[in-house]
Amino acid sequence: HKNLATFPKDFLWVSASAAYQVEGAYDEDGKGLSVWDDFVRIPGKTFKGTNGNVAVDHYHRYQEDVKLMAEMGMKAYRFSIAWTRIFPNGTGEVNEAGLKFYSDLIDDLLANGIESLVTIYHWDLPQALQDAYGGWESRKIIPDFVNYAETLFKAYGDRVKYWVSLNEQNIFTHMGWQIATHPPGKKDPKLFYQVNHHANLANAAVINKFHDMNIDGKIGPSFAYSPQYAFDSNPLNVLAAENAEELGAHFWMDVYAYGEYPIVAWNYLKARGLAPEFAPGDAELLKSAKPDFMGLNYYQSGTNTWNPIDGGVENKDSYQMNTTGKKGTAKASGILGLQKSVTNPFLETTNWDWAIDPVGLRIALRRIASRYRLPILITENGLGEYDKLEDGQVHDDYRIDFLKKHVLAIKEAISDGVDVIGYTTWSYTDLLSWLNGYQKRYGFVYVDQDETMTGSLKRIPKDSYYWYKDVITSNGDDL
Ligand code: BG6
Protein backbone atom coordinates (compact mmCIF):
# COMPACT_ATOMS: atom_id res chain seq x y z
CA HIS A 1 0.00 0.00 0.00
CA LYS A 2 3.08 2.19 -0.08
CA ASN A 3 2.14 4.70 -2.73
CA LEU A 4 -1.51 5.02 -1.78
CA ALA A 5 -3.05 8.42 -1.25
CA THR A 6 -4.92 9.08 1.96
CA PHE A 7 -8.58 10.01 1.98
CA PRO A 8 -9.26 13.76 1.85
CA LYS A 9 -9.77 15.32 5.28
CA ASP A 10 -13.43 16.12 4.67
CA PHE A 11 -14.22 12.76 3.04
CA LEU A 12 -17.82 11.76 3.67
CA TRP A 13 -18.31 8.37 5.33
CA VAL A 14 -21.97 7.66 4.77
CA SER A 15 -24.55 4.91 5.03
CA ALA A 16 -27.97 4.83 3.42
CA SER A 17 -31.64 3.91 3.36
CA ALA A 18 -34.73 4.68 1.31
CA ALA A 19 -38.12 5.76 2.61
CA TYR A 20 -40.22 2.81 1.48
CA GLN A 21 -37.63 0.33 2.68
CA VAL A 22 -37.33 1.63 6.25
CA GLU A 23 -40.08 3.99 7.33
CA GLY A 24 -43.29 1.97 7.64
CA ALA A 25 -46.18 4.16 8.87
CA TYR A 26 -47.43 3.88 5.30
CA ASP A 27 -50.72 5.63 5.95
CA GLU A 28 -49.92 7.79 8.96
CA ASP A 29 -50.01 11.55 9.46
CA GLY A 30 -51.64 12.31 6.15
CA LYS A 31 -49.31 10.29 3.90
CA GLY A 32 -50.76 9.35 0.51
CA LEU A 33 -50.25 6.00 -1.20
CA SER A 34 -47.35 5.43 -3.57
CA VAL A 35 -47.12 3.06 -6.52
CA TRP A 36 -45.21 0.67 -4.23
CA ASP A 37 -47.96 0.65 -1.61
CA ASP A 38 -50.23 -0.69 -4.35
CA PHE A 39 -47.78 -2.90 -6.25
CA VAL A 40 -46.78 -5.04 -3.24
CA ARG A 41 -50.42 -6.01 -2.82
CA ILE A 42 -50.53 -7.79 -6.18
CA PRO A 43 -50.09 -11.50 -5.36
CA GLY A 44 -46.73 -12.97 -6.37
CA LYS A 45 -44.88 -9.68 -6.85
CA THR A 46 -42.66 -9.71 -3.76
CA PHE A 47 -40.98 -12.40 -1.62
CA LYS A 48 -43.77 -14.04 0.39
CA GLY A 49 -45.90 -10.95 -0.13
CA THR A 50 -43.68 -8.72 2.02
CA ASN A 51 -44.51 -5.02 2.05
CA GLY A 52 -43.35 -1.79 3.63
CA ASN A 53 -46.41 -1.13 5.82
CA VAL A 54 -44.21 -1.40 8.92
CA ALA A 55 -40.80 -1.99 7.32
CA VAL A 56 -38.26 -1.41 10.14
CA ASP A 57 -40.41 1.34 11.64
CA HIS A 58 -37.82 4.07 11.12
CA TYR A 59 -40.67 6.58 11.11
CA HIS A 60 -41.20 6.02 14.82
CA ARG A 61 -37.68 4.93 15.76
CA TYR A 62 -35.50 7.39 13.87
CA GLN A 63 -34.11 8.88 17.07
CA GLU A 64 -32.79 5.51 18.17
CA ASP A 65 -31.29 5.00 14.70
CA VAL A 66 -29.63 8.42 14.70
CA LYS A 67 -28.17 7.77 18.15
CA LEU A 68 -26.47 4.61 16.87
CA MET A 69 -25.19 6.56 13.83
CA ALA A 70 -23.68 9.15 16.14
CA GLU A 71 -21.97 6.50 18.25
CA MET A 72 -20.52 5.08 15.07
CA GLY A 73 -19.23 8.49 14.01
CA MET A 74 -21.05 8.57 10.68
CA LYS A 75 -20.40 11.80 8.76
CA ALA A 76 -23.62 11.78 6.76
CA TYR A 77 -26.83 9.76 6.47
CA ARG A 78 -28.34 9.20 3.05
CA PHE A 79 -32.12 8.83 3.20
CA SER A 80 -34.93 9.48 0.78
CA ILE A 81 -38.04 11.56 1.18
CA ALA A 82 -41.41 9.97 0.48
CA TRP A 83 -43.06 12.28 -2.04
CA THR A 84 -46.44 11.09 -0.69
CA ARG A 85 -45.69 12.45 2.79
CA ILE A 86 -45.08 15.92 1.37
CA PHE A 87 -47.81 15.86 -1.30
CA PRO A 88 -50.23 12.96 -0.63
CA ASN A 89 -51.57 13.36 -4.17
CA GLY A 90 -48.25 14.25 -5.74
CA THR A 91 -49.25 17.87 -6.20
CA GLY A 92 -51.63 20.41 -4.65
CA GLU A 93 -51.81 20.99 -0.91
CA VAL A 94 -48.63 20.42 1.15
CA ASN A 95 -48.94 18.02 4.08
CA GLU A 96 -47.33 19.89 6.98
CA ALA A 97 -46.94 16.76 9.13
CA GLY A 98 -44.85 15.17 6.37
CA LEU A 99 -42.64 18.24 6.03
CA LYS A 100 -42.17 18.26 9.79
CA PHE A 101 -41.08 14.63 9.97
CA TYR A 102 -38.06 15.18 7.72
CA SER A 103 -37.32 18.55 9.28
CA ASP A 104 -37.11 16.88 12.70
CA LEU A 105 -34.92 14.10 11.28
CA ILE A 106 -32.54 16.60 9.69
CA ASP A 107 -32.33 18.59 12.93
CA ASP A 108 -31.72 15.49 15.00
CA LEU A 109 -28.94 14.44 12.63
CA LEU A 110 -27.33 17.88 12.77
CA ALA A 111 -27.53 17.93 16.56
CA ASN A 112 -25.51 14.71 16.43
CA GLY A 113 -22.95 16.10 13.98
CA ILE A 114 -24.31 14.20 10.98
CA GLU A 115 -25.01 15.77 7.56
CA SER A 116 -28.07 14.82 5.54
CA LEU A 117 -27.67 13.42 2.04
CA VAL A 118 -31.21 13.59 0.73
CA THR A 119 -32.55 11.51 -2.15
CA ILE A 120 -35.48 13.34 -3.68
CA TYR A 121 -36.81 10.33 -5.58
CA HIS A 122 -36.21 6.72 -4.58
CA TRP A 123 -38.99 5.06 -6.62
CA ASP A 124 -42.10 5.68 -4.49
CA LEU A 125 -44.08 7.75 -6.98
CA PRO A 126 -47.45 9.02 -5.73
CA GLN A 127 -50.10 6.60 -7.00
CA ALA A 128 -52.31 9.63 -7.68
CA LEU A 129 -49.90 10.75 -10.42
CA GLN A 130 -49.75 7.26 -11.91
CA ASP A 131 -53.56 7.28 -12.05
CA ALA A 132 -53.86 10.84 -13.34
CA TYR A 133 -51.49 10.65 -16.29
CA GLY A 134 -49.34 7.52 -16.11
CA GLY A 135 -46.63 9.10 -13.94
CA TRP A 136 -43.29 9.03 -15.79
CA GLU A 137 -45.10 8.09 -19.01
CA SER A 138 -46.26 11.69 -19.42
CA ARG A 139 -44.40 14.96 -19.69
CA LYS A 140 -46.81 16.25 -17.04
CA ILE A 141 -44.50 14.67 -14.49
CA ILE A 142 -41.89 17.38 -15.13
CA PRO A 143 -43.62 20.39 -13.46
CA ASP A 144 -44.94 18.17 -10.66
CA PHE A 145 -41.48 16.80 -9.91
CA VAL A 146 -39.98 20.31 -9.98
CA ASN A 147 -42.70 21.62 -7.67
CA TYR A 148 -42.07 18.78 -5.21
CA ALA A 149 -38.30 19.29 -5.29
CA GLU A 150 -38.61 23.06 -4.94
CA THR A 151 -40.74 22.53 -1.83
CA LEU A 152 -37.92 20.44 -0.34
CA PHE A 153 -35.24 22.96 -1.34
CA LYS A 154 -37.23 25.75 0.37
CA ALA A 155 -37.89 23.71 3.48
CA TYR A 156 -34.49 22.07 3.97
CA GLY A 157 -32.03 23.92 1.72
CA ASP A 158 -30.57 25.78 4.69
CA ARG A 159 -29.63 22.51 6.41
CA VAL A 160 -29.01 19.93 3.67
CA LYS A 161 -25.77 20.14 1.66
CA TYR A 162 -26.06 17.05 -0.55
CA TRP A 163 -28.97 16.11 -2.78
CA VAL A 164 -29.58 13.15 -5.08
CA SER A 165 -32.16 14.00 -7.73
CA LEU A 166 -33.12 10.54 -9.03
CA ASN A 167 -32.01 7.20 -7.63
CA GLU A 168 -31.06 4.67 -10.30
CA GLN A 169 -33.17 5.84 -13.19
CA ASN A 170 -31.75 2.93 -15.19
CA ILE A 171 -33.04 0.39 -12.68
CA PHE A 172 -36.51 1.73 -11.96
CA THR A 173 -37.26 2.20 -15.65
CA HIS A 174 -35.74 -1.17 -16.62
CA MET A 175 -37.76 -3.03 -14.02
CA GLY A 176 -40.88 -0.91 -14.47
CA TRP A 177 -41.13 -0.83 -18.27
CA GLN A 178 -38.90 -3.60 -19.64
CA ILE A 179 -39.20 -6.64 -17.41
CA ALA A 180 -42.33 -5.70 -15.40
CA THR A 181 -40.92 -6.56 -11.96
CA HIS A 182 -41.45 -3.07 -10.52
CA PRO A 183 -44.46 -0.78 -10.87
CA PRO A 184 -46.15 -0.09 -13.21
CA GLY A 185 -45.26 -3.65 -14.32
CA LYS A 186 -45.06 -3.14 -18.09
CA LYS A 187 -43.03 -4.60 -20.96
CA ASP A 188 -42.95 -1.91 -23.58
CA PRO A 189 -39.59 -1.12 -25.21
CA LYS A 190 -40.73 2.05 -26.94
CA LEU A 191 -42.39 3.46 -23.83
CA PHE A 192 -39.30 2.54 -21.80
CA TYR A 193 -37.20 5.00 -23.80
CA GLN A 194 -39.88 7.69 -23.71
CA VAL A 195 -40.18 7.32 -19.93
CA ASN A 196 -36.42 7.75 -19.69
CA HIS A 197 -36.58 10.89 -21.77
CA HIS A 198 -39.17 12.37 -19.39
CA ALA A 199 -37.05 11.39 -16.41
CA ASN A 200 -34.01 13.02 -18.03
CA LEU A 201 -35.98 16.23 -18.56
CA ALA A 202 -37.35 16.19 -15.01
CA ASN A 203 -33.85 15.56 -13.65
CA ALA A 204 -32.41 18.46 -15.66
CA ALA A 205 -35.23 20.81 -14.62
CA VAL A 206 -34.74 20.00 -10.92
CA ILE A 207 -30.98 20.49 -11.12
CA ASN A 208 -31.55 23.86 -12.81
CA LYS A 209 -34.12 24.83 -10.18
CA PHE A 210 -31.64 23.99 -7.41
CA HIS A 211 -28.91 26.08 -9.02
CA ASP A 212 -31.29 28.98 -9.76
CA MET A 213 -32.21 29.10 -6.08
CA ASN A 214 -28.54 29.56 -5.18
CA ILE A 215 -28.66 26.99 -2.45
CA ASP A 216 -25.40 26.31 -0.70
CA GLY A 217 -25.02 22.64 -1.60
CA LYS A 218 -24.47 20.07 -4.32
CA ILE A 219 -26.87 18.05 -6.43
CA GLY A 220 -26.53 15.13 -8.83
CA PRO A 221 -28.26 11.93 -9.98
CA SER A 222 -27.31 8.46 -8.69
CA PHE A 223 -26.63 5.94 -11.40
CA ALA A 224 -26.36 2.16 -11.02
CA TYR A 225 -23.22 1.54 -13.02
CA SER A 226 -21.85 -1.93 -13.61
CA PRO A 227 -18.68 -1.54 -15.70
CA GLN A 228 -18.78 -3.92 -18.65
CA TYR A 229 -15.93 -6.23 -19.58
CA ALA A 230 -15.19 -8.33 -22.64
CA PHE A 231 -14.99 -12.04 -21.92
CA ASP A 232 -11.59 -12.14 -23.67
CA SER A 233 -9.57 -10.34 -26.34
CA ASN A 234 -11.67 -11.62 -29.25
CA PRO A 235 -12.45 -8.28 -30.93
CA LEU A 236 -16.10 -9.29 -31.30
CA ASN A 237 -16.33 -9.78 -27.55
CA VAL A 238 -14.68 -6.41 -27.01
CA LEU A 239 -17.24 -4.87 -29.34
CA ALA A 240 -20.01 -6.57 -27.34
CA ALA A 241 -18.68 -4.96 -24.14
CA GLU A 242 -18.63 -1.58 -25.87
CA ASN A 243 -22.23 -2.10 -26.94
CA ALA A 244 -23.15 -2.86 -23.35
CA GLU A 245 -21.41 0.30 -22.13
CA GLU A 246 -23.11 2.40 -24.80
CA LEU A 247 -26.68 1.20 -24.28
CA GLY A 248 -26.37 0.30 -20.61
CA ALA A 249 -24.39 3.24 -19.24
CA HIS A 250 -23.54 6.07 -21.66
CA PHE A 251 -27.19 6.16 -22.62
CA TRP A 252 -27.88 7.70 -19.19
CA MET A 253 -24.68 9.24 -17.93
CA ASP A 254 -23.97 11.12 -21.19
CA VAL A 255 -27.35 12.81 -20.86
CA TYR A 256 -26.70 13.73 -17.23
CA ALA A 257 -23.25 15.13 -17.93
CA TYR A 258 -23.45 16.47 -21.48
CA GLY A 259 -27.19 16.76 -22.12
CA GLU A 260 -26.88 14.56 -25.22
CA TYR A 261 -27.68 10.96 -26.06
CA PRO A 262 -24.63 8.95 -27.18
CA ILE A 263 -24.24 8.52 -30.96
CA VAL A 264 -24.22 4.74 -31.34
CA ALA A 265 -27.09 4.15 -28.92
CA TRP A 266 -29.18 6.86 -30.55
CA ASN A 267 -28.70 5.43 -34.03
CA TYR A 268 -29.41 1.94 -32.84
CA LEU A 269 -32.72 3.05 -31.30
CA LYS A 270 -33.68 5.28 -34.20
CA ALA A 271 -33.21 2.47 -36.73
CA ARG A 272 -35.63 0.35 -34.69
CA GLY A 273 -38.24 3.03 -34.07
CA LEU A 274 -37.41 3.09 -30.35
CA ALA A 275 -35.80 6.51 -29.99
CA PRO A 276 -37.71 8.88 -27.69
CA GLU A 277 -39.62 11.80 -29.16
CA PHE A 278 -38.29 15.29 -28.51
CA ALA A 279 -40.57 18.30 -28.03
CA PRO A 280 -39.38 21.85 -28.78
CA GLY A 281 -37.05 23.01 -26.02
CA ASP A 282 -36.07 19.50 -24.83
CA ALA A 283 -32.60 19.58 -26.35
CA GLU A 284 -31.90 23.00 -24.75
CA LEU A 285 -33.19 21.91 -21.35
CA LEU A 286 -31.02 18.78 -21.33
CA LYS A 287 -27.98 20.82 -22.37
CA SER A 288 -28.52 23.52 -19.76
CA ALA A 289 -28.36 21.36 -16.63
CA LYS A 290 -25.01 20.56 -15.01
CA PRO A 291 -24.87 18.14 -12.07
CA ASP A 292 -22.33 18.97 -9.36
CA PHE A 293 -21.31 15.32 -9.05
CA MET A 294 -22.06 11.93 -10.51
CA GLY A 295 -23.64 9.65 -7.92
CA LEU A 296 -22.43 6.07 -8.30
CA ASN A 297 -24.24 3.02 -7.00
CA TYR A 298 -21.81 0.15 -7.42
CA TYR A 299 -22.56 -3.49 -6.71
CA GLN A 300 -20.88 -5.48 -9.47
CA SER A 301 -19.38 -5.61 -12.95
CA GLY A 302 -20.73 -7.34 -16.07
CA THR A 303 -19.06 -9.56 -18.67
CA ASN A 304 -19.96 -9.89 -22.33
CA THR A 305 -19.55 -12.02 -25.40
CA TRP A 306 -20.64 -11.39 -28.95
CA ASN A 307 -24.20 -12.42 -29.70
CA PRO A 308 -24.61 -13.30 -33.38
CA ILE A 309 -27.85 -12.40 -35.14
CA ASP A 310 -28.07 -15.99 -36.37
CA GLY A 311 -28.23 -18.42 -33.51
CA GLY A 312 -27.67 -15.93 -30.70
CA VAL A 313 -29.57 -15.40 -27.46
CA GLU A 314 -32.44 -12.92 -27.32
CA ASN A 315 -34.44 -11.92 -24.27
CA LYS A 316 -37.89 -13.01 -25.17
CA ASP A 317 -39.72 -10.22 -23.46
CA SER A 318 -38.00 -7.04 -24.37
CA TYR A 319 -35.05 -5.22 -25.72
CA GLN A 320 -33.52 -5.68 -22.33
CA MET A 321 -29.94 -4.65 -21.93
CA ASN A 322 -29.19 -6.43 -18.73
CA THR A 323 -26.10 -4.70 -17.53
CA THR A 324 -27.37 -4.36 -14.01
CA GLY A 325 -27.47 -7.89 -12.66
CA LYS A 326 -30.86 -7.24 -11.15
CA LYS A 327 -33.41 -9.84 -10.33
CA GLY A 328 -35.66 -11.12 -13.05
CA THR A 329 -32.56 -11.80 -15.04
CA ALA A 330 -32.35 -14.91 -17.15
CA LYS A 331 -28.96 -16.63 -16.92
CA ALA A 332 -28.33 -16.26 -20.64
CA SER A 333 -29.55 -12.83 -21.48
CA GLY A 334 -28.62 -10.68 -24.39
CA ILE A 335 -29.65 -8.77 -27.45
CA LEU A 336 -29.09 -10.25 -30.91
CA GLY A 337 -26.30 -8.48 -32.73
CA LEU A 338 -25.21 -6.54 -29.63
CA GLN A 339 -24.09 -8.51 -26.61
CA LYS A 340 -24.66 -11.51 -24.40
CA SER A 341 -24.14 -11.35 -20.61
CA VAL A 342 -21.97 -14.21 -19.36
CA THR A 343 -20.42 -15.33 -16.09
CA ASN A 344 -16.95 -14.02 -15.33
CA PRO A 345 -14.74 -17.03 -14.51
CA PHE A 346 -12.43 -14.87 -12.36
CA LEU A 347 -15.08 -13.65 -9.93
CA GLU A 348 -16.95 -15.19 -7.02
CA THR A 349 -20.62 -14.39 -6.65
CA THR A 350 -22.95 -13.63 -3.75
CA ASN A 351 -25.85 -15.86 -2.79
CA TRP A 352 -27.90 -13.79 -5.20
CA ASP A 353 -25.44 -14.35 -8.06
CA TRP A 354 -23.98 -10.86 -8.05
CA ALA A 355 -20.31 -10.84 -9.08
CA ILE A 356 -18.01 -9.68 -6.26
CA ASP A 357 -15.51 -7.34 -7.88
CA PRO A 358 -13.72 -4.60 -5.92
CA VAL A 359 -11.38 -3.88 -8.83
CA GLY A 360 -14.52 -3.14 -10.83
CA LEU A 361 -15.19 -0.24 -8.48
CA ARG A 362 -11.79 1.27 -9.27
CA ILE A 363 -12.48 0.77 -12.97
CA ALA A 364 -15.94 2.32 -12.64
CA LEU A 365 -14.54 5.37 -10.83
CA ARG A 366 -11.81 5.86 -13.42
CA ARG A 367 -14.12 5.48 -16.39
CA ILE A 368 -16.62 7.99 -15.01
CA ALA A 369 -13.89 10.45 -14.05
CA SER A 370 -12.24 10.33 -17.48
CA ARG A 371 -15.41 10.46 -19.54
CA TYR A 372 -17.32 13.06 -17.51
CA ARG A 373 -14.74 15.02 -15.53
CA LEU A 374 -17.08 15.26 -12.56
CA PRO A 375 -16.46 14.60 -8.88
CA ILE A 376 -17.99 11.27 -7.86
CA LEU A 377 -20.09 10.58 -4.80
CA ILE A 378 -20.44 6.84 -4.19
CA THR A 379 -24.06 6.69 -3.10
CA GLU A 380 -24.37 2.90 -2.66
CA ASN A 381 -22.15 -0.14 -2.26
CA GLY A 382 -22.77 -3.20 -0.13
CA LEU A 383 -23.32 -6.91 0.28
CA GLY A 384 -26.71 -8.61 0.62
CA GLU A 385 -26.50 -11.74 2.78
CA TYR A 386 -28.56 -14.08 4.96
CA ASP A 387 -27.19 -12.76 8.26
CA LYS A 388 -27.83 -14.92 11.29
CA LEU A 389 -28.17 -13.88 14.88
CA GLU A 390 -25.98 -16.02 17.18
CA ASP A 391 -26.16 -15.40 20.91
CA GLY A 392 -27.48 -11.94 20.28
CA GLN A 393 -24.70 -11.02 17.85
CA VAL A 394 -24.10 -11.00 14.10
CA HIS A 395 -20.57 -11.98 13.03
CA ASP A 396 -20.63 -10.69 9.46
CA ASP A 397 -16.93 -11.04 8.68
CA TYR A 398 -17.88 -11.71 5.01
CA ARG A 399 -19.37 -8.19 4.86
CA ILE A 400 -16.32 -6.64 6.49
CA ASP A 401 -14.15 -8.42 3.93
CA PHE A 402 -16.33 -7.19 1.06
CA LEU A 403 -16.43 -3.57 2.24
CA LYS A 404 -12.73 -3.48 3.13
CA LYS A 405 -11.75 -4.50 -0.39
CA HIS A 406 -14.05 -1.88 -1.87
CA VAL A 407 -12.73 0.91 0.36
CA LEU A 408 -9.21 -0.07 -0.67
CA ALA A 409 -10.27 0.11 -4.34
CA ILE A 410 -11.50 3.67 -3.73
CA LYS A 411 -8.18 4.56 -2.16
CA GLU A 412 -6.47 3.24 -5.26
CA ALA A 413 -8.80 5.23 -7.52
CA ILE A 414 -8.06 8.37 -5.51
CA SER A 415 -4.36 7.62 -5.96
CA ASP A 416 -5.08 7.35 -9.70
CA GLY A 417 -6.41 10.89 -9.58
CA VAL A 418 -10.16 10.38 -9.29
CA ASP A 419 -12.04 13.01 -7.27
CA VAL A 420 -14.21 10.96 -4.88
CA ILE A 421 -16.25 13.03 -2.41
CA GLY A 422 -17.61 10.26 -0.26
CA TYR A 423 -18.47 6.61 0.23
CA THR A 424 -21.95 5.41 1.11
CA THR A 425 -22.66 1.87 2.16
CA TRP A 426 -25.95 0.17 1.48
CA SER A 427 -27.45 0.00 3.98
CA TYR A 428 -27.39 1.47 7.46
CA THR A 429 -29.96 -0.76 9.19
CA ASP A 430 -31.34 -3.92 7.69
CA LEU A 431 -34.36 -3.02 5.63
CA LEU A 432 -36.96 -4.26 3.17
CA SER A 433 -35.40 -5.46 -0.08
CA TRP A 434 -37.99 -4.43 -2.69
CA LEU A 435 -38.44 -7.94 -4.04
CA ASN A 436 -36.48 -10.11 -1.56
CA GLY A 437 -38.23 -9.28 1.68
CA TYR A 438 -36.17 -9.14 4.86
CA GLN A 439 -34.02 -12.22 4.20
CA LYS A 440 -31.50 -10.35 2.05
CA ARG A 441 -29.77 -8.12 4.58
CA TYR A 442 -27.31 -5.31 3.96
CA GLY A 443 -27.16 -3.34 7.21
CA PHE A 444 -24.52 -2.49 9.80
CA VAL A 445 -27.38 -2.75 12.26
CA TYR A 446 -29.43 -5.92 12.42
CA VAL A 447 -33.17 -5.42 12.80
CA ASP A 448 -35.40 -8.14 14.17
CA GLN A 449 -37.90 -8.24 11.33
CA ASP A 450 -38.81 -10.94 8.82
CA GLU A 451 -41.43 -11.93 6.27
CA THR A 452 -44.07 -12.39 8.97
CA MET A 453 -43.69 -8.62 9.42
CA THR A 454 -44.25 -9.03 13.17
CA GLY A 455 -40.63 -8.84 14.40
CA SER A 456 -39.74 -7.03 17.62
CA LEU A 457 -37.83 -4.43 15.51
CA LYS A 458 -34.99 -4.51 18.01
CA ARG A 459 -31.74 -2.98 16.69
CA ILE A 460 -28.46 -4.90 17.14
CA PRO A 461 -25.15 -3.55 15.77
CA LYS A 462 -23.31 -6.23 13.77
CA ASP A 463 -19.53 -6.76 13.81
CA SER A 464 -19.37 -4.64 10.61
CA TYR A 465 -20.80 -1.69 12.57
CA TYR A 466 -17.71 -1.62 14.81
CA TRP A 467 -15.43 -2.14 11.82
CA TYR A 468 -16.92 0.89 9.99
CA LYS A 469 -16.59 2.92 13.16
CA ASP A 470 -12.81 2.29 13.10
CA VAL A 471 -12.62 3.09 9.40
CA ILE A 472 -14.28 6.44 10.03
CA THR A 473 -12.17 7.26 13.09
CA SER A 474 -8.99 6.60 11.13
CA ASN A 475 -10.38 8.30 7.99
CA GLY A 476 -9.86 5.13 5.99
CA ASP A 477 -6.34 4.36 7.20
CA ASP A 478 -7.37 1.54 9.48
CA LEU A 479 -9.06 -1.07 7.33
C1 BG6 B 1 -30.29 -0.51 -5.27
C2 BG6 B 1 -31.40 0.32 -4.69
O1 BG6 B 1 -30.68 -0.82 -6.55
O2 BG6 B 1 -30.01 -1.75 -4.73
C3 BG6 B 1 -31.76 -0.06 -3.27
O3 BG6 B 1 -31.15 1.68 -4.81
C4 BG6 B 1 -31.77 -1.57 -3.13
O4 BG6 B 1 -32.99 0.53 -2.95
C5 BG6 B 1 -30.36 -2.06 -3.41
O5 BG6 B 1 -32.25 -2.04 -1.92
C6 BG6 B 1 -30.19 -3.55 -3.20
O6 BG6 B 1 -31.08 -4.26 -4.00
P1 BG6 B 1 -31.71 -5.59 -3.51
O7 BG6 B 1 -32.61 -6.01 -4.60
O8 BG6 B 1 -30.60 -6.54 -3.30
O9 BG6 B 1 -32.44 -5.29 -2.25
Boltz pocket constraint, residues with backbone or C-beta under 6 A from the ligand:
constraints:
  - pocket:
      binder: B
      contacts: [[A, 18], [A, 21], [A, 167], [A, 168], [A, 171], [A, 224], [A, 297], [A, 380], [A, 384], [A, 426], [A, 432], [A, 433], [A, 434], [A, 435], [A, 436], [A, 440]]
      max_distance: 6.0
